[in-house]
Amino acid sequence: MSKGKLLIVDDEPDIRKVLKKRLELEGFQCLTAKNGTEAIKIAQEEHPALIILDLVLPGKDGLQVYQELKGAENTRNIPIVVYTAQSPDLVAEKGFEAISAVDFVLKPFESERLISLIEGSLKR
């Protein structure tokens, strides 16, 4: 039985693959998107229980994706875990302080921590 459907959004194929495999081992059903436009389309069609969103994406960046998802009626209540390799100071300088994501994780991260964040977010 699935613990829930997750959407992993990252432009790096290796990261998508590793995260998907690790989260599926934990019992989650995983969808993936390689860019912001694809992420928005999948989120609107599939209504995942939670989105794991990288901020650095080609085309629409993570902030644009976040704002569009939170501004849409059918996706605004989906929890989002944001993760990035950028330093918190650089993220704030670029205007990402507007993000009120469930959790914010810096890369590299331990998969156990991410799983704990996801499970906690889904219980809320």
N, CA, C and O atoms as a GROMACS GRO file, in nm:
protein
  496
    1MET      N    1   0.083  -0.117   0.000
    1MET     CA    2   0.000   0.000   0.000
    1MET      C    3   0.088   0.125   0.000
    1MET      O    4   0.184   0.134   0.076
    2SER      N    5   0.055   0.219  -0.086
    2SER     CA    6   0.134   0.341  -0.100
    2SER      C    7   0.112   0.436   0.017
    2SER      O    8   0.000   0.451   0.067
    3LYS      N    9   0.219   0.501   0.061
    3LYS     CA   10   0.211   0.602   0.166
    3LYS      C   11   0.161   0.735   0.110
    3LYS      O   12   0.127   0.826   0.186
    4GLY      N   13   0.156   0.746  -0.021
    4GLY     CA   14   0.112   0.869  -0.085
    4GLY      C   15   0.189   0.894  -0.213
    4GLY      O   16   0.296   0.837  -0.235
    5LYS      N   17   0.132   0.979  -0.297
    5LYS     CA   18   0.193   1.012  -0.425
    5LYS      C   19   0.274   1.140  -0.410
    5LYS      O   20   0.223   1.242  -0.363
    6LEU      N   21   0.402   1.133  -0.449
    6LEU     CA   22   0.492   1.248  -0.441
    6LEU      C   23   0.534   1.291  -0.581
    6LEU      O   24   0.541   1.209  -0.672
    7LEU      N   25   0.562   1.419  -0.596
    7LEU     CA   26   0.618   1.471  -0.720
    7LEU      C   27   0.757   1.525  -0.690
    7LEU      O   28   0.773   1.615  -0.608
    8ILE      N   29   0.858   1.468  -0.757
    8ILE     CA   30   0.997   1.511  -0.743
    8ILE      C   31   1.030   1.599  -0.862
    8ILE      O   32   1.018   1.557  -0.976
    9VAL      N   33   1.073   1.723  -0.834
    9VAL     CA   34   1.104   1.818  -0.941
    9VAL      C   35   1.251   1.855  -0.932
    9VAL      O   36   1.293   1.923  -0.838
   10ASP      N   37   1.329   1.811  -1.030
   10ASP     CA   38   1.472   1.840  -1.035
   10ASP      C   39   1.518   1.826  -1.179
   10ASP      O   40   1.474   1.735  -1.249
   11ASP      N   41   1.606   1.914  -1.223
   11ASP     CA   42   1.655   1.907  -1.360
   11ASP      C   43   1.769   1.806  -1.377
   11ASP      O   44   1.809   1.777  -1.490
   12GLU      N   45   1.820   1.753  -1.268
   12GLU     CA   46   1.929   1.655  -1.274
   12GLU      C   47   1.871   1.513  -1.277
   12GLU      O   48   1.811   1.469  -1.179
   13PRO      N   49   1.888   1.441  -1.390
   13PRO     CA   50   1.829   1.307  -1.400
   13PRO      C   51   1.876   1.211  -1.292
   13PRO      O   52   1.798   1.129  -1.243
   14ASP      N   53   2.004   1.219  -1.255
   14ASP     CA   54   2.056   1.128  -1.153
   14ASP      C   55   1.990   1.152  -1.017
   14ASP      O   56   1.959   1.057  -0.945
   15ILE      N   57   1.968   1.278  -0.983
   15ILE     CA   58   1.903   1.309  -0.855
   15ILE      C   59   1.759   1.260  -0.856
   15ILE      O   60   1.712   1.201  -0.759
   16ARG      N   61   1.687   1.285  -0.967
   16ARG     CA   62   1.549   1.236  -0.978
   16ARG      C   63   1.544   1.085  -0.961
   16ARG      O   64   1.460   1.032  -0.889
   17LYS      N   65   1.635   1.016  -1.027
   17LYS     CA   66   1.636   0.870  -1.024
   17LYS      C   67   1.665   0.817  -0.883
   17LYS      O   68   1.595   0.727  -0.835
   18VAL      N   69   1.766   0.872  -0.818
   18VAL     CA   70   1.803   0.827  -0.684
   18VAL      C   71   1.692   0.856  -0.583
   18VAL      O   72   1.656   0.770  -0.503
   19LEU      N   73   1.638   0.978  -0.587
   19LEU     CA   74   1.529   1.013  -0.495
   19LEU      C   75   1.407   0.924  -0.517
   19LEU      O   76   1.347   0.874  -0.422
   20LYS      N   77   1.372   0.905  -0.643
   20LYS     CA   78   1.255   0.822  -0.676
   20LYS      C   79   1.274   0.680  -0.621
   20LYS      O   80   1.184   0.626  -0.556
   21LYS      N   81   1.389   0.622  -0.647
   21LYS     CA   82   1.415   0.485  -0.601
   21LYS      C   83   1.410   0.477  -0.448
   21LYS      O   84   1.349   0.386  -0.392
   22ARG      N   85   1.474   0.573  -0.382
   22ARG     CA   86   1.479   0.572  -0.234
   22ARG      C   87   1.339   0.590  -0.174
   22ARG      O   88   1.303   0.520  -0.079
   23LEU      N   89   1.262   0.682  -0.229
   23LEU     CA   90   1.127   0.707  -0.176
   23LEU      C   91   1.031   0.592  -0.207
   23LEU      O   92   0.942   0.562  -0.128
   24GLU      N   93   1.049   0.529  -0.322
   24GLU     CA   94   0.965   0.413  -0.353
   24GLU      C   95   0.995   0.297  -0.258
   24GLU      O   96   0.905   0.221  -0.223
   25LEU      N   97   1.120   0.284  -0.216
   25LEU     CA   98   1.156   0.181  -0.118
   25LEU      C   99   1.085   0.206   0.016
   25LEU      O  100   1.060   0.113   0.092
   26GLU      N  101   1.054   0.333   0.043
   26GLU     CA  102   0.984   0.371   0.166
   26GLU      C  103   0.833   0.357   0.152
   26GLU      O  104   0.759   0.379   0.248
   27GLY      N  105   0.786   0.320   0.032
   27GLY     CA  106   0.643   0.297   0.013
   27GLY      C  107   0.566   0.410  -0.053
   27GLY      O  108   0.443   0.408  -0.057
   28PHE      N  109   0.637   0.510  -0.105
   28PHE     CA  110   0.572   0.620  -0.175
   28PHE      C  111   0.560   0.589  -0.324
   28PHE      O  112   0.645   0.520  -0.380
   29GLN      N  113   0.457   0.641  -0.385
   29GLN     CA  114   0.445   0.640  -0.530
   29GLN      C  115   0.507   0.770  -0.578
   29GLN      O  116   0.472   0.876  -0.526
   30CYS      N  117   0.597   0.765  -0.676
   30CYS     CA  118   0.669   0.886  -0.716
   30CYS      C  119   0.650   0.920  -0.863
   30CYS      O  120   0.661   0.836  -0.952
   31LEU      N  121   0.620   1.047  -0.885
   31LEU     CA  122   0.617   1.106  -1.018
   31LEU      C  123   0.738   1.198  -1.026
   31LEU      O  124   0.786   1.246  -0.923
   32THR      N  125   0.787   1.224  -1.146
   32THR     CA  126   0.902   1.314  -1.159
   32THR      C  127   0.879   1.417  -1.269
   32THR      O  128   0.804   1.394  -1.364
   33ALA      N  129   0.944   1.531  -1.253
   33ALA     CA  130   0.943   1.636  -1.353
   33ALA      C  131   1.082   1.695  -1.365
   33ALA      O  132   1.152   1.710  -1.265
   34LYS      N  133   1.123   1.727  -1.487
   34LYS     CA  134   1.259   1.776  -1.511
   34LYS      C  135   1.267   1.928  -1.523
   34LYS      O  136   1.376   1.984  -1.531
   35ASN      N  137   1.151   1.994  -1.524
   35ASN     CA  138   1.151   2.140  -1.531
   35ASN      C  139   1.022   2.194  -1.470
   35ASN      O  140   0.931   2.119  -1.434
   36GLY      N  141   1.015   2.326  -1.458
   36GLY     CA  142   0.902   2.388  -1.392
   36GLY      C  143   0.770   2.372  -1.465
   36GLY      O  144   0.667   2.348  -1.403
   37THR      N  145   0.773   2.386  -1.595
   37THR     CA  146   0.650   2.374  -1.675
   37THR      C  147   0.591   2.234  -1.660
   37THR      O  148   0.471   2.218  -1.642
   38GLU      N  149   0.677   2.134  -1.669
   38GLU     CA  150   0.633   1.995  -1.654
   38GLU      C  151   0.579   1.971  -1.512
   38GLU      O  152   0.480   1.900  -1.494
   39ALA      N  153   0.645   2.029  -1.412
   39ALA     CA  154   0.602   2.013  -1.273
   39ALA      C  155   0.461   2.067  -1.252
   39ALA      O  156   0.378   2.002  -1.188
   40ILE      N  157   0.434   2.185  -1.304
   40ILE     CA  158   0.302   2.246  -1.287
   40ILE      C  159   0.195   2.161  -1.354
   40ILE      O  160   0.088   2.138  -1.297
   41LYS      N  161   0.223   2.114  -1.474
   41LYS     CA  162   0.127   2.030  -1.548
   41LYS      C  163   0.097   1.902  -1.470
   41LYS      O  164  -0.019   1.864  -1.454
   42ILE      N  165   0.201   1.835  -1.423
   42ILE     CA  166   0.182   1.709  -1.349
   42ILE      C  167   0.108   1.735  -1.219
   42ILE      O  168   0.017   1.660  -1.184
   43ALA      N  169   0.144   1.840  -1.147
   43ALA     CA  170   0.077   1.871  -1.020
   43ALA      C  171  -0.071   1.897  -1.042
   43ALA      O  172  -0.154   1.852  -0.963
   44GLN      N  173  -0.106   1.969  -1.147
   44GLN     CA  174  -0.246   2.000  -1.174
   44GLN      C  175  -0.325   1.876  -1.217
   44GLN      O  176  -0.444   1.864  -1.186
   45GLU      N  177  -0.261   1.785  -1.288
   45GLU     CA  178  -0.329   1.665  -1.336
   45GLU      C  179  -0.333   1.554  -1.232
   45GLU      O  180  -0.434   1.483  -1.221
   46GLU      N  181  -0.226   1.537  -1.156
   46GLU     CA  182  -0.212   1.422  -1.067
   46GLU      C  183  -0.242   1.451  -0.920
   46GLU      O  184  -0.267   1.357  -0.843
   47HIS      N  185  -0.240   1.576  -0.879
   47HIS     CA  186  -0.267   1.616  -0.740
   47HIS      C  187  -0.187   1.532  -0.639
   47HIS      O  188  -0.246   1.459  -0.559
   48PRO      N  189  -0.054   1.542  -0.643
   48PRO     CA  190   0.028   1.465  -0.549
   48PRO      C  191   0.002   1.510  -0.405
   48PRO      O  192  -0.045   1.621  -0.380
   49ALA      N  193   0.033   1.421  -0.312
   49ALA     CA  194   0.017   1.453  -0.170
   49ALA      C  195   0.122   1.554  -0.125
   49ALA      O  196   0.098   1.628  -0.029
   50LEU      N  197   0.237   1.559  -0.194
   50LEU     CA  198   0.347   1.648  -0.156
   50LEU      C  199   0.438   1.665  -0.277
   50LEU      O  200   0.452   1.574  -0.359
   51ILE      N  201   0.501   1.782  -0.287
   51ILE     CA  202   0.595   1.810  -0.394
   51ILE      C  203   0.732   1.839  -0.334
   51ILE      O  204   0.744   1.915  -0.239
   52ILE      N  205   0.835   1.776  -0.391
   52ILE     CA  206   0.974   1.801  -0.354
   52ILE      C  207   1.031   1.884  -0.468
   52ILE      O  208   1.048   1.834  -0.579
   53LEU      N  209   1.060   2.012  -0.440
   53LEU     CA  210   1.090   2.109  -0.546
   53LEU      C  211   1.230   2.167  -0.534
   53LEU      O  212   1.263   2.230  -0.434
   54ASP      N  213   1.311   2.145  -0.637
   54ASP     CA  214   1.441   2.211  -0.646
   54ASP      C  215   1.417   2.355  -0.690
   54ASP      O  216   1.327   2.380  -0.770
   55LEU      N  217   1.495   2.449  -0.641
   55LEU     CA  218   1.477   2.589  -0.678
   55LEU      C  219   1.543   2.625  -0.810
   55LEU      O  220   1.496   2.714  -0.880
   56VAL      N  221   1.651   2.556  -0.844
   56VAL     CA  222   1.724   2.588  -0.966
   56VAL      C  223   1.676   2.495  -1.077
   56VAL      O  224   1.713   2.377  -1.082
   57LEU      N  225   1.594   2.551  -1.165
   57LEU     CA  226   1.536   2.473  -1.274
   57LEU      C  227   1.549   2.552  -1.405
   57LEU      O  228   1.553   2.675  -1.402
   58PRO      N  229   1.555   2.483  -1.518
   58PRO     CA  230   1.556   2.555  -1.645
   58PRO      C  231   1.416   2.612  -1.674
   58PRO      O  232   1.316   2.556  -1.630
   59GLY      N  233   1.412   2.721  -1.746
   59GLY     CA  234   1.282   2.783  -1.777
   59GLY      C  235   1.227   2.848  -1.652
   59GLY      O  236   1.290   2.937  -1.595
   60LYS      N  237   1.110   2.804  -1.609
   60LYS     CA  238   1.052   2.855  -1.485
   60LYS      C  239   1.135   2.803  -1.368
   60LYS      O  240   1.152   2.682  -1.353
   61ASP      N  241   1.187   2.894  -1.286
   61ASP     CA  242   1.265   2.848  -1.171
   61ASP      C  243   1.172   2.804  -1.058
   61ASP      O  244   1.050   2.816  -1.068
   62GLY      N  245   1.231   2.753  -0.952
   62GLY     CA  246   1.153   2.700  -0.841
   62GLY      C  247   1.060   2.802  -0.777
   62GLY      O  248   0.950   2.767  -0.735
   63LEU      N  249   1.103   2.927  -0.768
   63LEU     CA  250   1.018   3.031  -0.711
   63LEU      C  251   0.893   3.052  -0.797
   63LEU      O  252   0.782   3.063  -0.745
   64GLN      N  253   0.912   3.058  -0.928
   64GLN     CA  254   0.798   3.074  -1.019
   64GLN      C  255   0.702   2.955  -1.010
   64GLN      O  256   0.580   2.973  -1.009
   65VAL      N  257   0.758   2.836  -1.003
   65VAL     CA  258   0.675   2.715  -0.990
   65VAL      C  259   0.597   2.721  -0.859
   65VAL      O  260   0.477   2.696  -0.856
   66TYR      N  261   0.667   2.753  -0.751
   66TYR     CA  262   0.604   2.761  -0.620
   66TYR      C  263   0.488   2.861  -0.622
   66TYR      O  264   0.378   2.830  -0.577
   67GLN      N  265   0.514   2.980  -0.675
   67GLN     CA  266   0.411   3.084  -0.677
   67GLN      C  267   0.292   3.043  -0.763
   67GLN      O  268   0.178   3.070  -0.727
   68GLU      N  269   0.318   2.980  -0.875
   68GLU     CA  270   0.208   2.937  -0.962
   68GLU      C  271   0.124   2.828  -0.896
   68GLU      O  272   0.001   2.830  -0.904
   69LEU      N  273   0.191   2.732  -0.832
   69LEU     CA  274   0.118   2.624  -0.765
   69LEU      C  275   0.036   2.678  -0.648
   69LEU      O  276  -0.079   2.638  -0.629
   70LYS      N  277   0.094   2.768  -0.570
   70LYS     CA  278   0.024   2.824  -0.454
   70LYS      C  279  -0.086   2.922  -0.495
   70LYS      O  280  -0.178   2.949  -0.417
   71GLY      N  281  -0.079   2.973  -0.617
   71GLY     CA  282  -0.180   3.065  -0.665
   71GLY      C  283  -0.298   2.998  -0.735
   71GLY      O  284  -0.398   3.063  -0.763
   72ALA      N  285  -0.285   2.869  -0.762
   72ALA     CA  286  -0.391   2.796  -0.833
   72ALA      C  287  -0.483   2.725  -0.734
   72ALA      O  288  -0.437   2.664  -0.637
   73GLU      N  289  -0.609   2.734  -0.759
   73GLU     CA  290  -0.712   2.675  -0.672
   73GLU      C  291  -0.687   2.526  -0.644
   73GLU      O  292  -0.696   2.481  -0.530
   74ASN      N  293  -0.656   2.450  -0.749
   74ASN     CA  294  -0.646   2.304  -0.732
   74ASN      C  295  -0.511   2.255  -0.683
   74ASN      O  296  -0.495   2.135  -0.660
   75THR      N  297  -0.412   2.344  -0.665
   75THR     CA  298  -0.280   2.299  -0.616
   75THR      C  299  -0.232   2.376  -0.493
   75THR      O  300  -0.128   2.342  -0.437
   76ARG      N  301  -0.304   2.478  -0.451
   76ARG     CA  302  -0.254   2.565  -0.344
   76ARG      C  303  -0.236   2.494  -0.210
   76ARG      O  304  -0.155   2.538  -0.128
   77ASN      N  305  -0.307   2.385  -0.187
   77ASN     CA  306  -0.298   2.317  -0.057
   77ASN      C  307  -0.199   2.201  -0.056
   77ASN      O  308  -0.186   2.131   0.044
   78ILE      N  309  -0.129   2.180  -0.167
   78ILE     CA  310  -0.029   2.073  -0.172
   78ILE      C  311   0.095   2.119  -0.096
   78ILE      O  312   0.152   2.223  -0.131
   79PRO      N  313   0.139   2.045   0.006
   79PRO     CA  314   0.262   2.084   0.076
   79PRO      C  315   0.383   2.073  -0.017
   79PRO      O  316   0.389   1.984  -0.103
   80ILE      N  317   0.478   2.163   0.001
   80ILE     CA  318   0.598   2.164  -0.083
   80ILE      C  319   0.722   2.165   0.007
   80ILE      O  320   0.735   2.249   0.096
   81VAL      N  321   0.811   2.070  -0.018
   81VAL     CA  322   0.942   2.068   0.046
   81VAL      C  323   1.038   2.123  -0.059
   81VAL      O  324   1.055   2.064  -0.165
   82VAL      N  325   1.101   2.236  -0.028
   82VAL     CA  326   1.196   2.300  -0.119
   82VAL      C  327   1.336   2.255  -0.083
   82VAL      O  328   1.373   2.250   0.034
   83TYR      N  329   1.415   2.222  -0.187
   83TYR     CA  330   1.555   2.190  -0.161
   83TYR      C  331   1.642   2.251  -0.269
   83TYR      O  332   1.603   2.264  -0.384
   84THR      N  333   1.763   2.290  -0.227
   84THR     CA  334   1.854   2.357  -0.318
   84THR      C  335   1.998   2.344  -0.271
   84THR      O  336   2.025   2.317  -0.154
   85ALA      N  337   2.090   2.364  -0.364
   85ALA     CA  338   2.232   2.364  -0.330
   85ALA      C  339   2.279   2.506  -0.299
   85ALA      O  340   2.393   2.526  -0.256
   86GLN      N  341   2.192   2.605  -0.318
   86GLN     CA  342   2.229   2.743  -0.293
   86GLN      C  343   2.234   2.770  -0.144
   86GLN      O  344   2.160   2.710  -0.066
   87SER      N  345   2.321   2.862  -0.105
   87SER     CA  346   2.330   2.898   0.036
   87SER      C  347   2.204   2.974   0.076
   87SER      O  348   2.142   3.041  -0.007
   88PRO      N  349   2.165   2.966   0.204
   88PRO     CA  350   2.046   3.039   0.249
   88PRO      C  351   2.054   3.189   0.223
   88PRO      O  352   1.953   3.252   0.192
   89ASP      N  353   2.175   3.248   0.234
   89ASP     CA  354   2.191   3.391   0.209
   89ASP      C  355   2.164   3.425   0.062
   89ASP      O  356   2.098   3.524   0.032
   90LEU      N  357   2.216   3.343  -0.028
   90LEU     CA  358   2.195   3.365  -0.170
   90LEU      C  359   2.047   3.347  -0.205
   90LEU      O  360   1.992   3.423  -0.285
   91VAL      N  361   1.985   3.249  -0.146
   91VAL     CA  362   1.843   3.224  -0.169
   91VAL      C  363   1.762   3.346  -0.127
   91VAL      O  364   1.673   3.389  -0.200
   92ALA      N  365   1.793   3.403  -0.011
   92ALA     CA  366   1.721   3.521   0.038
   92ALA      C  367   1.744   3.641  -0.054
   92ALA      O  368   1.652   3.718  -0.080
   93GLU      N  369   1.868   3.657  -0.102
   93GLU     CA  370   1.900   3.769  -0.192
   93GLU      C  371   1.819   3.763  -0.320
   93GLU      O  372   1.783   3.868  -0.376
   94LYS      N  373   1.790   3.644  -0.368
   94LYS     CA  374   1.716   3.629  -0.493
   94LYS      C  375   1.566   3.643  -0.475
   94LYS      O  376   1.490   3.633  -0.571
   95GLY      N  377   1.522   3.666  -0.353
   95GLY     CA  378   1.380   3.688  -0.331
   95GLY      C  379   1.303   3.565  -0.292
   95GLY      O  380   1.180   3.568  -0.289
   96PHE      N  381   1.370   3.458  -0.262
   96PHE     CA  382   1.301   3.334  -0.227
   96PHE      C  383   1.246   3.334  -0.085
   96PHE      O  384   1.184   3.237  -0.043
   97GLU      N  385   1.270   3.444  -0.011
   97GLU     CA  386   1.216   3.448   0.125
   97GLU      C  387   1.063   3.448   0.123
   97GLU      O  388   0.999   3.425   0.225
   98ALA      N  389   1.005   3.472   0.007
   98ALA     CA  390   0.858   3.470  -0.006
   98ALA      C  391   0.804   3.328   0.004
   98ALA      O  392   0.683   3.309   0.022
   99ILE      N  393   0.890   3.232  -0.005
   99ILE     CA  394   0.844   3.093  -0.001
   99ILE      C  395   0.810   3.054   0.143
   99ILE      O  396   0.892   3.071   0.234
  100SER      N  397   0.691   3.003   0.161
  100SER     CA  398   0.650   2.953   0.292
  100SER      C  399   0.630   2.802   0.281
  100SER      O  400   0.526   2.748   0.322
  101ALA      N  401   0.729   2.736   0.227
  101ALA     CA  402   0.723   2.591   0.208
  101ALA      C  403   0.715   2.521   0.342
  101ALA      O  404   0.749   2.577   0.446
  102VAL      N  405   0.669   2.398   0.338
  102VAL     CA  406   0.662   2.318   0.459
  102VAL      C  407   0.800   2.307   0.520
  102VAL      O  408   0.817   2.327   0.641
  103ASP      N  409   0.898   2.276   0.439
  103ASP     CA  410   1.036   2.265   0.485
  103ASP      C  411   1.130   2.308   0.375
  103ASP      O  412   1.097   2.304   0.257
  104PHE      N  413   1.249   2.350   0.417
  104PHE     CA  414   1.352   2.397   0.326
  104PHE      C  415   1.477   2.317   0.358
  104PHE      O  416   1.524   2.318   0.471
  105VAL      N  417   1.531   2.246   0.258
  105VAL     CA  418   1.644   2.157   0.280
  105VAL      C  419   1.758   2.197   0.186
  105VAL      O  420   1.736   2.222   0.068
  106LEU      N  421   1.878   2.203   0.241
  106LEU     CA  422   1.996   2.232   0.159
  106LEU      C  423   2.058   2.102   0.109
  106LEU      O  424   2.069   2.004   0.182
  107LYS      N  425   2.100   2.103  -0.019
  107LYS     CA  426   2.174   1.991  -0.076
  107LYS      C  427   2.320   2.006  -0.035
  107LYS      O  428   2.365   2.119  -0.018
  108PRO      N  429   2.395   1.901  -0.019
  108PRO     CA  430   2.346   1.764  -0.015
  108PRO      C  431   2.274   1.738   0.116
  108PRO      O  432   2.305   1.799   0.218
  109PHE      N  433   2.181   1.647   0.114
  109PHE     CA  434   2.104   1.616   0.233
  109PHE      C  435   2.104   1.465   0.253
  109PHE      O  436   2.127   1.388   0.160
  110GLU      N  437   2.077   1.425   0.374
  110GLU     CA  438   2.066   1.282   0.403
  110GLU      C  439   1.925   1.237   0.369
  110GLU      O  440   1.828   1.304   0.404
  111SER      N  441   1.914   1.124   0.302
  111SER     CA  442   1.782   1.076   0.260
  111SER      C  443   1.692   1.050   0.380
  111SER      O  444   1.570   1.067   0.371
  112GLU      N  445   1.749   1.009   0.492
  112GLU     CA  446   1.668   0.983   0.612
  112GLU      C  447   1.602   1.112   0.662
  112GLU      O  448   1.487   1.110   0.706
  113ARG      N  449   1.675   1.221   0.655
  113ARG     CA  450   1.618   1.350   0.697
  113ARG      C  451   1.505   1.392   0.604
  113ARG      O  452   1.400   1.436   0.650
  114LEU      N  453   1.526   1.376   0.475
  114LEU     CA  454   1.422   1.412   0.379
  114LEU      C  455   1.297   1.325   0.399
  114LEU      O  456   1.186   1.377   0.397
  115ILE      N  457   1.316   1.198   0.419
  115ILE     CA  458   1.202   1.108   0.442
  115ILE      C  459   1.127   1.148   0.568
  115ILE      O  460   1.004   1.148   0.570
  116SER      N  461   1.200   1.182   0.672
  116SER     CA  462   1.138   1.226   0.797
  116SER      C  463   1.056   1.354   0.775
  116SER      O  464   0.945   1.366   0.826
  117LEU      N  465   1.111   1.448   0.699
  117LEU     CA  466   1.040   1.572   0.667
  117LEU      C  467   0.913   1.544   0.587
  117LEU      O  468   0.807   1.602   0.614
  118ILE      N  469   0.924   1.456   0.490
  118ILE     CA  470   0.809   1.422   0.407
  118ILE      C  471   0.699   1.358   0.491
  118ILE      O  472   0.583   1.398   0.484
  119GLU      N  473   0.737   1.260   0.569
  119GLU     CA  474   0.636   1.190   0.652
  119GLU      C  475   0.572   1.285   0.753
  119GLU      O  476   0.451   1.278   0.777
  120GLY      N  477   0.652   1.375   0.811
  120GLY     CA  478   0.596   1.473   0.904
  120GLY      C  479   0.501   1.569   0.834
  120GLY      O  480   0.396   1.604   0.888
  121SER      N  481   0.538   1.612   0.714
  121SER     CA  482   0.453   1.704   0.639
  121SER      C  483   0.322   1.639   0.600
  121SER      O  484   0.217   1.705   0.600
  122LEU      N  485   0.326   1.513   0.566
  122LEU     CA  486   0.203   1.444   0.525
  122LEU      C  487   0.108   1.419   0.642
  122LEU      O  488  -0.013   1.406   0.623
  123LYS      N  489   0.163   1.413   0.763
  123LYS     CA  490   0.079   1.392   0.882
  123LYS      C  491   0.008   1.520   0.925
  123LYS      O  492  -0.096   1.514   0.990
  124ARG      N  493   0.064   1.636   0.887
  124ARG     CA  494   0.004   1.765   0.927
  124ARG      C  495  -0.124   1.792   0.855
  124ARG      O  496  -0.186   1.895   0.877
   0.00000   0.00000   0.00000
